[in-house]
């Protein structure tokens, strides 16, 4: 009784089928962007932990453009992007001190 598995229903209307096809492509693109976003942040954090100021600064510069592009595409809110950039910037600047 309580063991109902989620069965995907096929859409009958043509516009609905097209929407499903588009959703698959958009989901793949969003997943790739989200992964790239996480990767650049981790790379900067690793450089900071290692204490390599030059590498951290260089990676932070490239990370900023990735973070901004993800926010511009609407994957994340602009405030979330700003928060990540601010925190990374603070960590990179702390290396100088």
C-alpha positions as CSV (number, residue, x, y, z in Angstrom):
1,X,0.0,0.0,0.0
2,X,2.6,2.5,1.0
3,X,5.2,1.3,-1.5
4,X,4.3,3.5,-4.4
5,X,7.2,4.2,-6.7
6,X,7.4,7.4,-8.6
7,X,6.6,6.5,-12.2
8,X,7.2,9.2,-14.8
9,X,4.1,9.8,-16.9
10,X,4.6,10.5,-20.6
11,X,3.3,13.8,-21.8
12,X,0.7,13.5,-24.6
13,X,0.6,17.2,-25.8
14,X,3.3,18.2,-28.3
15,X,4.2,21.4,-26.4
16,X,4.6,19.4,-23.2
17,X,6.9,16.9,-25.0
18,X,9.0,19.8,-26.3
19,X,9.2,21.2,-22.8
20,X,10.5,17.9,-21.4
21,X,13.2,17.8,-24.1
22,X,14.2,21.4,-23.3
23,X,14.3,20.7,-19.6
24,X,16.7,17.8,-20.1
25,X,19.1,20.1,-22.0
26,X,18.7,23.0,-19.5
27,X,19.3,20.7,-16.5
28,X,22.5,19.4,-18.0
29,X,23.7,22.9,-18.7
30,X,22.8,24.1,-15.2
31,X,24.5,21.1,-13.6
32,X,27.7,21.8,-15.6
33,X,27.7,25.5,-14.6
34,X,27.0,24.7,-10.9
35,X,29.9,22.2,-10.9
36,X,32.2,24.8,-12.5
37,X,31.1,27.3,-9.9
38,X,31.9,24.9,-7.0
39,X,35.2,23.9,-8.6
40,X,36.6,27.5,-8.9
41,X,35.7,28.3,-5.3
42,X,37.4,25.1,-4.1
43,X,40.5,25.9,-6.1
44,X,40.8,29.4,-4.5
45,X,40.2,27.9,-1.1
46,X,42.9,25.3,-1.6
47,X,45.4,27.9,-2.7
48,X,44.6,30.0,0.4
49,X,45.0,27.0,2.7
50,X,48.4,26.2,1.0
51,X,49.4,29.8,1.6
52,X,50.3,30.5,-2.0
53,X,49.3,34.2,-2.3
54,X,50.2,34.6,-6.0
55,X,48.3,31.5,-7.1
56,X,45.3,32.4,-4.9
57,X,45.1,35.9,-6.3
58,X,45.3,34.6,-9.9
59,X,42.6,31.9,-9.2
60,X,40.4,34.5,-7.5
61,X,40.6,36.8,-10.6
62,X,39.4,34.0,-12.8
63,X,36.8,32.8,-10.3
64,X,35.2,36.2,-10.2
65,X,34.2,36.0,-13.8
66,X,32.8,32.5,-13.4
67,X,30.8,33.5,-10.4
68,X,29.4,36.6,-12.1
69,X,28.5,34.7,-15.3
70,X,26.6,32.0,-13.2
71,X,24.7,34.8,-11.4
72,X,23.9,36.6,-14.7
73,X,22.5,33.4,-16.1
74,X,20.1,33.2,-13.1
75,X,21.5,30.0,-11.7
76,X,22.1,31.7,-8.4
77,X,20.9,35.0,-6.9
78,X,23.2,37.9,-7.4
79,X,23.5,38.3,-3.6
80,X,24.8,34.8,-3.3
81,X,27.4,35.5,-5.9
82,X,28.4,38.7,-4.1
83,X,28.6,36.8,-0.8
84,X,31.0,34.2,-2.3
85,X,33.2,36.8,-3.9
86,X,33.4,38.8,-0.7
87,X,34.3,35.9,1.4
88,X,36.9,34.6,-1.1
89,X,38.4,38.1,-1.4
90,X,38.7,38.4,2.4
91,X,40.5,35.1,2.6
92,X,42.9,36.1,-0.2
93,X,43.6,39.5,1.4
94,X,44.2,37.8,4.8
95,X,47.2,36.1,3.2
96,X,48.9,39.4,2.7
97,X,48.7,40.2,6.3
